Amino acid sequence: MLTLEQIEAAILKLPPDEFQHLRQWFLDLDNRRWDEQLEKDIAKGRLEDLAQEALADLEARHYRTI
């Protein structure tokens, strides 16, 4: 397996079009992982308190419109 230092060095050698492709791939991967973690947190009820607080603020009209 490559070390992080080797990966970084290889990335620096990429031509611009391949770097852009890698960048987009990495952003897509990061977004998928974020979504997966969010779904797990929701399923475990970890966001329930935040949801209840947001609903209470909405009902009490404690919000700003943008």
N, CA, C and O atoms as a printed pandas DataFrame, in Angstrom:
     atom_number atom_name residue_name chain_id  residue_number  x_coord  y_coord  z_coord
0              1         N          MET        A               1    0.841   -1.179    0.000
1              2        CA          MET        A               1    0.000    0.000    0.000
2              3         C          MET        A               1    0.890    1.248    0.000
3              4         O          MET        A               1    1.958    1.265    0.612
4              5         N          LEU        A               2    0.439    2.263   -0.682
5              6        CA          LEU        A               2    1.178    3.516   -0.760
6              7         C          LEU        A               2    1.028    4.317    0.530
7              8         O          LEU        A               2   -0.005    4.264    1.197
8              9         N          THR        A               3    2.073    5.051    0.862
9             10        CA          THR        A               3    1.981    5.953    2.008
10            11         C          THR        A               3    1.278    7.237    1.565
11            12         O          THR        A               3    1.157    7.518    0.373
12            13         N          LEU        A               4    0.829    7.988    2.527
13            14        CA          LEU        A               4    0.186    9.267    2.226
14            15         C          LEU        A               4    1.157   10.180    1.486
15            16         O          LEU        A               4    0.765   10.894    0.562
16            17         N          GLU        A               5    2.396   10.155    1.885
17            18        CA          GLU        A               5    3.410   10.982    1.219
18            19         C          GLU        A               5    3.557   10.595   -0.259
19            20         O          GLU        A               5    3.704   11.470   -1.112
20            21         N          GLN        A               6    3.519    9.312   -0.563
21            22        CA          GLN        A               6    3.606    8.849   -1.952
22            23         C          GLN        A               6    2.374    9.269   -2.752
23            24         O          GLN        A               6    2.480    9.665   -3.912
24            25         N          ILE        A               7    1.237    9.179   -2.134
25            26        CA          ILE        A               7   -0.008    9.582   -2.804
26            27         C          ILE        A               7    0.024   11.071   -3.110
27            28         O          ILE        A               7   -0.314   11.493   -4.216
28            29         N          GLU        A               8    0.431   11.864   -2.127
29            30        CA          GLU        A               8    0.533   13.313   -2.334
30            31         C          GLU        A               8    1.479   13.641   -3.481
31            32         O          GLU        A               8    1.170   14.490   -4.317
32            33         N          ALA        A               9    2.628   12.973   -3.527
33            34        CA          ALA        A               9    3.605   13.218   -4.591
34            35         C          ALA        A               9    3.025   12.850   -5.954
35            36         O          ALA        A               9    3.249   13.556   -6.938
36            37         N          ALA        A              10    2.285   11.755   -6.011
37            38        CA          ALA        A              10    1.678   11.330   -7.275
38            39         C          ALA        A              10    0.616   12.329   -7.725
39            40         O          ALA        A              10    0.500   12.625   -8.915
40            41         N          ILE        A              11   -0.147   12.841   -6.784
41            42        CA          ILE        A              11   -1.181   13.825   -7.124
42            43         C          ILE        A              11   -0.554   15.080   -7.713
43            44         O          ILE        A              11   -1.077   15.650   -8.671
44            45         N          LEU        A              12    0.552   15.504   -7.150
45            46        CA          LEU        A              12    1.220   16.708   -7.647
46            47         C          LEU        A              12    1.722   16.546   -9.082
47            48         O          LEU        A              12    1.946   17.537   -9.778
48            49         N          LYS        A              13    1.895   15.317   -9.519
49            50        CA          LYS        A              13    2.387   15.053  -10.876
50            51         C          LYS        A              13    1.257   14.906  -11.900
51            52         O          LYS        A              13    1.524   14.796  -13.097
52            53         N          LEU        A              14    0.024   14.904  -11.454
53            54        CA          LEU        A              14   -1.095   14.698  -12.373
54            55         C          LEU        A              14   -1.252   15.886  -13.323
55            56         O          LEU        A              14   -1.057   17.035  -12.926
56            57         N          PRO        A              15   -1.606   15.603  -14.580
57            58        CA          PRO        A              15   -1.953   16.700  -15.485
58            59         C          PRO        A              15   -3.277   17.323  -15.013
59            60         O          PRO        A              15   -4.057   16.678  -14.313
60            61         N          PRO        A              16   -3.520   18.572  -15.400
61            62        CA          PRO        A              16   -4.711   19.282  -14.904
62            63         C          PRO        A              16   -6.034   18.530  -15.101
63            64         O          PRO        A              16   -6.871   18.531  -14.199
64            65         N          ASP        A              17   -6.237   17.897  -16.243
65            66        CA          ASP        A              17   -7.510   17.212  -16.469
66            67         C          ASP        A              17   -7.672   16.005  -15.548
67            68         O          ASP        A              17   -8.773   15.736  -15.069
68            69         N          GLU        A              18   -6.592   15.283  -15.298
69            70        CA          GLU        A              18   -6.669   14.137  -14.388
70            71         C          GLU        A              18   -6.824   14.604  -12.937
71            72         O          GLU        A              18   -7.524   13.976  -12.143
72            73         N          PHE        A              19   -6.165   15.711  -12.609
73            74        CA          PHE        A              19   -6.333   16.269  -11.268
74            75         C          PHE        A              19   -7.791   16.670  -11.046
75            76         O          PHE        A              19   -8.354   16.407   -9.983
76            77         N          GLN        A              20   -8.400   17.304  -12.046
77            78        CA          GLN        A              20   -9.803   17.712  -11.923
78            79         C          GLN        A              20  -10.705   16.493  -11.760
79            80         O          GLN        A              20  -11.651   16.521  -10.972
80            81         N          HIS        A              21  -10.421   15.437  -12.491
81            82        CA          HIS        A              21  -11.205   14.204  -12.377
82            83         C          HIS        A              21  -11.057   13.621  -10.961
83            84         O          HIS        A              21  -12.046   13.222  -10.346
84            85         N          LEU        A              22   -9.835   13.575  -10.456
85            86        CA          LEU        A              22   -9.590   13.072   -9.102
86            87         C          LEU        A              22  -10.299   13.937   -8.071
87            88         O          LEU        A              22  -10.909   13.426   -7.132
88            89         N          ARG        A              23  -10.216   15.239   -8.251
89            90        CA          ARG        A              23  -10.854   16.172   -7.326
90            91         C          ARG        A              23  -12.359   15.932   -7.274
91            92         O          ARG        A              23  -12.943   15.878   -6.192
92            93         N          GLN        A              24  -12.988   15.788   -8.437
93            94        CA          GLN        A              24  -14.429   15.548   -8.466
94            95         C          GLN        A              24  -14.777   14.211   -7.842
95            96         O          GLN        A              24  -15.766   14.104   -7.117
96            97         N          TRP        A              25  -13.974   13.189   -8.117
97            98        CA          TRP        A              25  -14.195   11.864   -7.525
98            99         C          TRP        A              25  -14.126   11.945   -6.007
99           100         O          TRP        A              25  -14.958   11.375   -5.301
100          101         N          PHE        A              26  -13.110   12.668   -5.514
101          102        CA          PHE        A              26  -12.935   12.781   -4.077
102          103         C          PHE        A              26  -14.104   13.530   -3.436
103          104         O          PHE        A              26  -14.592   13.130   -2.379
104          105         N          LEU        A              27  -14.551   14.611   -4.069
105          106        CA          LEU        A              27  -15.702   15.358   -3.538
106          107         C          LEU        A              27  -16.959   14.486   -3.515
107          108         O          LEU        A              27  -17.725   14.522   -2.552
108          109         N          ASP        A              28  -17.169   13.706   -4.573
109          110        CA          ASP        A              28  -18.327   12.809   -4.623
110          111         C          ASP        A              28  -18.253   11.762   -3.517
111          112         O          ASP        A              28  -19.251   11.467   -2.859
112          113         N          LEU        A              29  -17.058   11.202   -3.319
113          114        CA          LEU        A              29  -16.859   10.212   -2.258
114          115         C          LEU        A              29  -17.132   10.832   -0.896
115          116         O          LEU        A              29  -17.819   10.234   -0.069
116          117         N          ASP        A              30  -16.605   12.012   -0.659
117          118        CA          ASP        A              30  -16.808   12.693    0.611
118          119         C          ASP        A              30  -18.291   12.953    0.853
119          120         O          ASP        A              30  -18.782   12.754    1.964
120          121         N          ASN        A              31  -19.003   13.394   -0.172
121          122        CA          ASN        A              31  -20.447   13.632   -0.040
122          123         C          ASN        A              31  -21.209   12.353    0.258
123          124         O          ASN        A              31  -22.116   12.354    1.090
124          125         N          ARG        A              32  -20.851   11.254   -0.414
125          126        CA          ARG        A              32  -21.524    9.974   -0.139
126          127         C          ARG        A              32  -21.287    9.531    1.299
127          128         O          ARG        A              32  -22.211    9.067    1.968
128          129         N          ARG        A              33  -20.057    9.672    1.776
129          130        CA          ARG        A              33  -19.757    9.276    3.154
130          131         C          ARG        A              33  -20.499   10.156    4.156
131          132         O          ARG        A              33  -20.977    9.668    5.179
132          133         N          TRP        A              34  -20.594   11.451    3.863
133          134        CA          TRP        A              34  -21.339   12.369    4.728
134          135         C          TRP        A              34  -22.800   11.938    4.794
135          136         O          TRP        A              34  -23.386   11.871    5.875
136          137         N          ASP        A              35  -23.390   11.644    3.626
137          138        CA          ASP        A              35  -24.788   11.214    3.573
138          139         C          ASP        A              35  -24.995    9.919    4.354
139          140         O          ASP        A              35  -25.971    9.782    5.091
140          141         N          GLU        A              36  -24.072    8.969    4.190
141          142        CA          GLU        A              36  -24.184    7.699    4.912
142          143         C          GLU        A              36  -24.124    7.916    6.416
143          144         O          GLU        A              36  -24.899    7.320    7.164
144          145         N          GLN        A              37  -23.202    8.770    6.864
145          146        CA          GLN        A              37  -23.096    9.036    8.297
146          147         C          GLN        A              37  -24.340    9.742    8.814
147          148         O          GLN        A              37  -24.824    9.427    9.902
148          149         N          LEU        A              38  -24.854   10.679    8.058
149          150        CA          LEU        A              38  -26.069   11.384    8.456
150          151         C          LEU        A              38  -27.239   10.408    8.585
151          152         O          LEU        A              38  -28.005   10.485    9.546
152          153         N          GLU        A              39  -27.380    9.498    7.633
153          154        CA          GLU        A              39  -28.451    8.501    7.692
154          155         C          GLU        A              39  -28.302    7.604    8.916
155          156         O          GLU        A              39  -29.296    7.270    9.560
156          157         N          LYS        A              40  -27.075    7.211    9.244
157          158        CA          LYS        A              40  -26.842    6.392   10.443
158          159         C          LYS        A              40  -27.211    7.168   11.702
159          160         O          LYS        A              40  -27.845    6.629   12.609
160          161         N          ASP        A              41  -26.808    8.445   11.751
161          162        CA          ASP        A              41  -27.118    9.262   12.923
162          163         C          ASP        A              41  -28.621    9.452   13.082
163          164         O          ASP        A              41  -29.140    9.414   14.198
164          165         N          ILE        A              42  -29.315    9.656   11.974
165          166        CA          ILE        A              42  -30.772    9.794   12.027
166          167         C          ILE        A              42  -31.410    8.506   12.517
167          168         O          ILE        A              42  -32.294    8.536   13.374
168          169         N          ALA        A              43  -30.968    7.372   11.978
169          170        CA          ALA        A              43  -31.529    6.075   12.367
170          171         C          ALA        A              43  -31.304    5.781   13.850
171          172         O          ALA        A              43  -32.124    5.114   14.481
172          173         N          LYS        A              44  -30.202    6.274   14.405
173          174        CA          LYS        A              44  -29.900    6.046   15.822
174          175         C          LYS        A              44  -30.512    7.110   16.723
175          176         O          LYS        A              44  -30.334    7.073   17.941
176          177         N          GLY        A              45  -31.238    8.067   16.123
177          178        CA          GLY        A              45  -31.909    9.087   16.906
178          179         C          GLY        A              45  -31.003   10.194   17.406
179          180         O          GLY        A              45  -31.397   10.974   18.273
180          181         N          ARG        A              46  -29.798   10.274   16.872
181          182        CA          ARG        A              46  -28.835   11.262   17.358
182          183         C          ARG        A              46  -29.209   12.700   17.008
183          184         O          ARG        A              46  -28.692   13.637   17.616
184          185         N          LEU        A              47  -30.090   12.880   16.050
185          186        CA          LEU        A              47  -30.472   14.237   15.650
186          187         C          LEU        A              47  -31.847   14.626   16.178
187          188         O          LEU        A              47  -32.356   15.703   15.867
188          189         N          GLU        A              48  -32.434   13.763   16.962
189          190        CA          GLU        A              48  -33.790   14.004   17.451
190          191         C          GLU        A              48  -33.882   15.278   18.286
191          192         O          GLU        A              48  -34.823   16.055   18.122
192          193         N          ASP        A              49  -32.914   15.503   19.181
193          194        CA          ASP        A              49  -32.946   16.706   20.010
194          195         C          ASP        A              49  -32.861   17.965   19.156
195          196         O          ASP        A              49  -33.563   18.944   19.411
196          197         N          LEU        A              50  -32.001   17.938   18.144
197          198        CA          LEU        A              50  -31.877   19.095   17.250
198          199         C          LEU        A              50  -33.168   19.327   16.472
199          200         O          LEU        A              50  -33.589   20.467   16.276
200          201         N          ALA        A              51  -33.783   18.246   16.038
201          202        CA          ALA        A              51  -35.034   18.370   15.291
202          203         C          ALA        A              51  -36.129   18.963   16.174
203          204         O          ALA        A              51  -36.876   19.837   15.736
204          205         N          GLN        A              52  -36.223   18.499   17.390
205          206        CA          GLN        A              52  -37.235   19.016   18.313
206          207         C          GLN        A              52  -36.990   20.487   18.629
207          208         O          GLN        A              52  -37.931   21.276   18.716
208          209         N          GLU        A              53  -35.716   20.852   18.802
209          210        CA          GLU        A              53  -35.375   22.259   19.051
210          211         C          GLU        A              53  -35.752   23.130   17.855
211          212         O          GLU        A              53  -36.285   24.226   18.023
212          213         N          ALA        A              54  -35.477   22.645   16.663
213          214        CA          ALA        A              54  -35.819   23.412   15.456
214          215         C          ALA        A              54  -37.324   23.572   15.318
215          216         O          ALA        A              54  -37.806   24.649   14.967
216          217         N          LEU        A              55  -38.065   22.514   15.592
217          218        CA          LEU        A              55  -39.529   22.600   15.516
218          219         C          LEU        A              55  -40.087   23.564   16.562
219          220         O          LEU        A              55  -41.029   24.307   16.288
220          221         N          ALA        A              56  -39.505   23.550   17.756
221          222        CA          ALA        A              56  -39.951   24.477   18.804
222          223         C          ALA        A              56  -39.654   25.922   18.403
223          224         O          ALA        A              56  -40.482   26.808   18.613
224          225         N          ASP        A              57  -38.473   26.161   17.825
225          226        CA          ASP        A              57  -38.141   27.509   17.352
226          227         C          ASP        A              57  -39.083   27.954   16.250
227          228         O          ASP        A              57  -39.500   29.112   16.215
228          229         N          LEU        A              58  -39.419   27.052   15.359
229          230        CA          LEU        A              58  -40.349   27.373   14.273
230          231         C          LEU        A              58  -41.721   27.728   14.822
231          232         O          LEU        A              58  -42.336   28.708   14.403
232          233         N          GLU        A              59  -42.189   26.925   15.760
233          234        CA          GLU        A              59  -43.513   27.174   16.349
234          235         C          GLU        A              59  -43.523   28.494   17.110
235          236         O          GLU        A              59  -44.527   29.207   17.098
236          237         N          ALA        A              60  -42.411   28.828   17.775
237          238        CA          ALA        A              60  -42.321   30.072   18.539
238          239         C          ALA        A              60  -41.922   31.258   17.655
239          240         O          ALA        A              60  -41.750   32.378   18.136
240          241         N          ARG        A              61  -41.781   30.993   16.375
241          242        CA          ARG        A              61  -41.387   32.006   15.395
242          243         C          ARG        A              61  -40.016   32.630   15.695
243          244         O          ARG        A              61  -39.796   33.821   15.477
244          245         N          HIS        A              62  -39.113   31.800   16.196
245          246        CA          HIS        A              62  -37.744   32.234   16.455
246          247         C          HIS        A              62  -36.862   31.832   15.265
247          248         O          HIS        A              62  -36.066   30.897   15.344
248          249         N          TYR        A              63  -37.026   32.556   14.181
249          250        CA          TYR        A              63  -36.238   32.278   12.997
250          251         C          TYR        A              63  -36.154   33.531   12.149
251          252         O          TYR        A              63  -36.899   34.491   12.346
252          253         N          ARG        A              64  -35.231   33.500   11.199
253          254        CA          ARG        A              64  -35.080   34.602   10.258
254          255         C          ARG        A              64  -35.285   34.072    8.855
255          256         O          ARG        A              64  -34.930   32.933    8.554
256          257         N          THR        A              65  -35.853   34.892    8.006
257          258        CA          THR        A              65  -35.958   34.517    6.588
258          259         C          THR        A              65  -34.770   35.109    5.849
259          260         O          THR        A              65  -34.248   36.162    6.216
260          261         N          ILE        A              66  -34.367   34.430    4.833
261          262        CA          ILE        A              66  -33.208   34.889    4.054
262          263         C          ILE        A              66  -33.675   35.442    2.738
263          264         O          ILE        A              66  -32.858   35.883    1.929
